[in-house]
Structure formats: structure tokens, C-alpha cells
Amino acid sequence: MLYSVEEIYIQDVAFQVKTYLKDTRNHNYRIRGNNIGITISAFYKSKVEIEKFKAEWIDNAIARIESEPRLLIRKSLVERKSIAVLGIVYTIEYLEDIFRPKFIPNSKKIQFPKSYDSPKIRTYLRSFIQKNIQTAIEQRVSYINQITVQKTLNSISIKSHKSRWGSCSSKGDVTISINTLLAPRWVLDYVIVHELCHRVYMDHSPKFWAEVARYFPKYALAKKLLKDRGAEFSL
């Protein structure tokens, strides 16, 4: 028998929790996608007892999910109702009565025809980011360069890199992946520092990482986040 249905959030990901009362002596839980199913013995009739066991099993499920990042299944960017680019949140809407994408600056809304499929949405969003964020990323990279390595930069650009978060040539051409712009701001700053440090060391030697740590002491946390949640920022 279905006892209750509720929604909880674990690290900003929504999970639906369904609790069942069944003729069994065992209590357990299972995780399938973004659904948590909890089974409690129907032997217990008191609501206080049932709620106690339910809370315990929810805590167990949360602890497991938080310890296994693979269980945090986030919707792809094109399925979300909003995206954050360089810390700016844009609301995404899908409408029946429009025939082409539309950006409404005052409300930070991006509207798509409901008929648009994922490839079309991705293409538009990539173009939108490159067009609207270029100046902001130039300013951010230039500012961080001034307070860190202070090296000459030849160019700063946004690219649709799929296999890397950024790059820096020996001539000072810095590129930042569109995907990196969708990460938290402090993680983006790590990537910028990382690439700027290649103006000092064009490798990943211990000296290079010491240079990164000099300007971004918590770089290991940023690296771990990109490793564990990198797919979340993929466009």
C-alpha cells in the first residue's frame, strides 16, 4: 500500500520519495534514477512509528547518494527551466506560439518554440553564449591576469571545447570552453587561473601546480567538482 509521496532535494537535485507499507518483516529502500522507494512493514500501525522508520531510511538514502556522485542524476541543460552562465541565471521557456528563439533581455528569458529539438536548442545556446558573454569573459580573464601572473595575452575567446575546460597557447591565446561558463563562478576562476599559469609553465609539472596553488589554493576542490559533476555543465 502506498503510504506517502514527497519530494526532497539532495545537492539541488530533486528526488521523489514513495513510502510503501507491505506485508513483510524487512525494511529497505531502493534508488532508481531520481526516485527513492521505501518499504516499511505493515505490522506497524502507529503513524509515529511509521514516520520514525521513514525518516531513518530517507537519511540512509541521502547518505548513500551523497557518497556516490553517480547517483545524482541531473537533467541535461536543454531539459532544464533555467541555466546559469557566468553566474547570470537565464530562464528557459518553451512556447507554442513562436517560430524562432527569442531573448528578452529585461527579464533574462530565452524562449524556444516547443517544436525545437535538443540539437537546435544547443546550437542556439552556444551561439547566444558566444555573442553575449564574450565581453564579460574578456574582462574576467584580464582582471585575474592582472592580480596573478601578469603576462601578456594575445587573445581571449570562447570555444565549444568538448574534451577540455580551457586552453592557453605559448603566444598567450586563452580560450575558455562554453561548458566552463556553466560551472560555478569559483570553478570558472580556477580554470582561468589554470590556463594563465601556462603562460609561466607550458606543462603540468610540479612547478606548474605550485604556481596554480599560489593563486588558487583550493584548486583541488575545483578539479574534483569538474571530475564528479562535469557532465552537468555539458552543453
Buried (B, 14 or more C-beta within 10 A) or exposed (E): EEBEEEEEEBEEBEBEBBBBBBEEEEBEBEBEEBEBBBBBBBEBEEEEEBBEBBEBBBEBBBEEBEEEBEBBBBEEBBEEEEBBBBEEEBBBBEEEEBEEBEBEEEEEBBBBBEEBEEEBBBBBBBEBBBEBBEEBBBEBBEEBBEEBBEEEBEEBBBBBBEEEBBBBBEEBBBBBBBBBBBBBEEBBBBBBBBBBBBBBBEEEEEEBBEBBBBBBEEBEEBBEBBEEBBEBBEB
